[in-house]
Amino acid sequence: MKRLLAGALLLAFAGTARAEVIELLDKTKINGKIIHYYDGVYSVETQGQTMKIPRDKIRSIAFQLPPARPEFSSAEKTFERWRKAVTDGDLEKAVECYALMFQGVVATQMGQSGEAIKQMKKEIEGTKFTVKGSSVKGEKATLKVLRQKGEDSETGEVAFVRENGEWKMLPPQPPQ
């Protein structure tokens, strides 16, 4: 009976995309998304249904990261996404271009008064960015970017790090 139930669970939940892999004590594997945990019981959603699994029946849970998104497949694409997000005044998309460990700080800085994103948008209006070069070394990359606004021009570097196959920006470092 246990094997029949385990087999039915495996078949029922094998088709779920982007999920955690839950291995039961009898080595049955279930693909599902954990949506809730309370009082020793996991609620797992799979194929539109919710299943309750007691913690003491679970051998292990492997969390799978979502696949890398094409808009972050290169430092250049991430930079362009950031530029467009700031130009559009889209705080959420601009913050998403930064490495995970900096997103909270950047969101706080940019969204504190609601004015920071507006100020960035205003500063970027009429500004042309030209990528003059790039360097990739393992999980780190650097873009050399020329910023031109009217007669003003400045070249600087933007640092990136690869997270889960996506290139994410690092905030500018203050001069030392």
N, C-alpha and C positions, 0 to 999 in steps of 0.2 A: 504493500500500500504506500509506504514512504517513497519508494522508488517511482511509483506511478505518479504521485503528486509532484515529486521533484522533476520528473521528465516533463510533465504538463507545464510546470512553472517555467522551465527552461525554454520550451517551445513558445509559450505565450509571450515571454519577455525578450526573446533573442533579437527581435527586430528593432528595438529602440535605438534611435540615433543619439549621439552625445549624451552619455550617461555615466553613472558610476557602475562598476562591476562588483556585485555583491556575491561573495562565495559563501555558501552555507556549509555547515559542518560536514554534510555528506558529499561535499565537493561540487554540488550543483552550483552553476553560475547564473546569476540573474543580471541583466542589463536594465537599469532603471535610474530614475532621478530621485534622490532623497529629497522629499519636500517638507518633512517634519520629523522631529524626534521628541518623544515625551514618555516619561516613566518606563524607560527600558524598551520601548517599541518604536521602530523606524516605520514611517509611512513612505512608501516607495511608489512613484508614479511610473507607469510603463504602458505604452499604447493606449493612453487615455483612461486607464483604470488605476485605482489606488489599492495597494496591497500593504498589509501590516505584517512586519517581520520582527519577532522578538530578538533583542540583542543577543541573548544566549544561544540562538540558533545560527548566528553568523560567525564564520571563521575569519573573514577579512573583507575589507571594502577598499577597492582601488578607484581613486578619483581620476577621471580622464579630463584633460584640458581640451577645450574646443579647438578645432583646426584653425591655423593661422589665416587671417583675412588678407585678401589680395591688396587692399588699400594700404597695408603696412608691410608689403613684401620687399621694399627697399627703403633706404634712408631718404632718397629723393621723393618717393611717394608719400611717406609720412610727413615730410616737410611741407609738401604741397597741400596735403590734407589740413595741416595745422594752419598754413597761410590762408586757405579758403575759409576755415572755421572762424579765424579771427576777423577776416574781412566781412563775413556774414554775421559776426557777433554771436556765434554759437559756442557758448562757454563749454558745454558738455563735450562737443566734438574736439575742441581745442585741448581740453584737459586729457582726453583719451589718447592724445598723441604723445603724452609723457610716459616715462617708465612708471610702473605700478607704485613703486615705493615713493614717488614724488607727486602722484596725482592728488592726494589729499591736501598737501601743502599748497600746490599750485591752485587747486580749486578754491581753497580758503583765501589765498592772496588775490586771485582774480575775481572772486565773487563776494568778498567781504562787503564792499559798499555797492556792488553792482556797477560801479563806475570804472573799475580797472579794465574790464573787457571793452567798454565803450571807448576808453582812452586808447587802448591798443588798436581798436578798429580805426579810430581817428588818425593815429600815428601811421597806420599802414596804408591809408587811403592815398593813392597816387604813388605808392612805393613799388618799385620794380625789384624783384629778387632774381638773381641769376646764380645758378650753381656753377662755380668755376672749377670744382674738382671734388673728388671723393676718395676716401681711403677706408678700406675695410680690413680689419685685423681680427680674425676670429669672431668673437661675439660683440665687438665694438666697431663703430664706424664714425667717421668725421666728414662733414660736408664743409667745403670752403664756399661761403656765400657772399656775393656782392649785393649790397643793398643800395639802391639809387632812388633819390627823391629830389626832383629838380636838379640843382647844381651839386647837391650833397651826395657823396658816395662813401661807402665804408665797406671793407671786407672783414668778415669775421668767420669764426668756426662754430659749427653746431655739432655737439656730440650726441651719439646714439648708442643704444645697447639693444641686443636682440633678446626678446622675451617670448618664449613659446613660438619661435619662428617669426615673430613680428619685430620690426625695427621701431623702437620708441625713443623719443628725445629725452635728453638729460637737461635740466635747467642750466642756464648760464652760471658759471662759477665767477664769484667776485674776484677782481684782480688782487694778487697777493704782493 
